[in-house]
Amino acid sequence: MQPLMDFVAGPLFRLTFAIMLLGLLRIVVLTVWGVIQARRQTDDKVMPWKLITENTLGWLVPVLRLWKTRPIYSVVSFVFHIGLILVPIFLIGHIQLIRESIGIGWPVLSDNLADILTIVTMVTAVALFLGRLFSKEARFISRPQDYVWPVLLAIPFATGYVCNNMAIGAGVYQWTMLFHMLSAELIFVFIPFTKIAHCVLVPFSQMVSTLGWKFPPRSGEGVAETLGKKEMPV
């Protein structure tokens, strides 16, 4: 069992982590190149950077925007993403693994805060899954992966919490930890090829939307004129 654990925590971790990083880097490069090409081909090269920045920040912290239409969902989703980001990146065990693999590290969360965020993330993951399952409006726009992701993302949190906080036998601990690592590495591989890749695309979304409004040349202005909103902000 130990050789398998060492393989999963060592070579397999480095491989899947590299797949994730290279896949996300590819998405960023292609997106930036597409933005550059689109801007070259449009006559109107003036970009409303202030508006783009404000809208981008609004998407990064969407609570106020979503509060008006879906207040409960906005809070649950925002809290879920906080735990989803902070725990994997700043948990001491993860940083030790990364330090052993690539030789770098950074500050860590306290154990108590990590446990609280882990529990909150699991609860909100279940809430998001049930909300999508029982909401007619959410079901209408949902794809199969939208149901799978909250469950899949919750698995490493649940298994990690069990390993760190519950009194279990050595054999059960090894199998639970193995499941924890494999589920996380599966997520690494899936991220660049699914909707979760939006984690690196959000900063570019408003810029792409603005360029899409301007390309082909004068297309956006034509739509605005038809709608009676000529010379209004994009």
C-alpha positions, 0 to 999 in steps of 0.5 A: 500500500505504501508504494502506491501512496508514494506514487500518488503523492509524488510522480502522479501529483506532479504529473496531474499538477503540470497538466492543470498548469499547462492546460490553464496556461494554454487557455490564457495564451489563446485568449490573450492572442484572440483578444490581440487579433480581434483588436487589430481587426477593428477600426475602433480601438478605444477601450473603456478600461474603467468600465471593463475594470469595474465589470471585472471586479463585479464578476470576481465579487458578484455578491452585490450583483446577484443579491438583487435577483438570487440573494441566497444563491449569491451568498452560498456561492460566494462562501463556497468559492472562498473555501474552495480557493483558500483551503487547497492553497493554504492548508499546511499539508498541501504546502508541505507536499508542494514544497517536497515536490517543487521546493517552494512554499508560502504562509498557511492557514491555522488548523481551526480556520482550515477546519471551519472553511472545510466544513463550510465548503462541504455544506455549501457544495451540497446546498449548490447541488440541491439548489440546482437539482430542485430549482426549475430555472437552474435545471433549465440552464444546467448541463450534466457537469453542473451537477457533478462538479459540486459533488466532485469538489466536495470529495477531497474536502470530506476525505481530508477532513476525515483523515485530519480530525477523526479517529480511524484505523491505519488501514482506513486512513490509508484508503481514505487518504488515497481517495483524497489524493486521487480525487484531487488529482482527477480534478487537476486533470479536469480543470483545463477541459471543463467549465472550471477553467473560468477561474483563469478566464474571468479577468478577460471576460469583460474585455472579450465582451467589449471587443466582441461588441466592436468586432466586426467593425461598427457592428456594436454601434449598429446594434446600439443605433437599432436599439435607440442607445447610440453613444451609450456605454457598452 
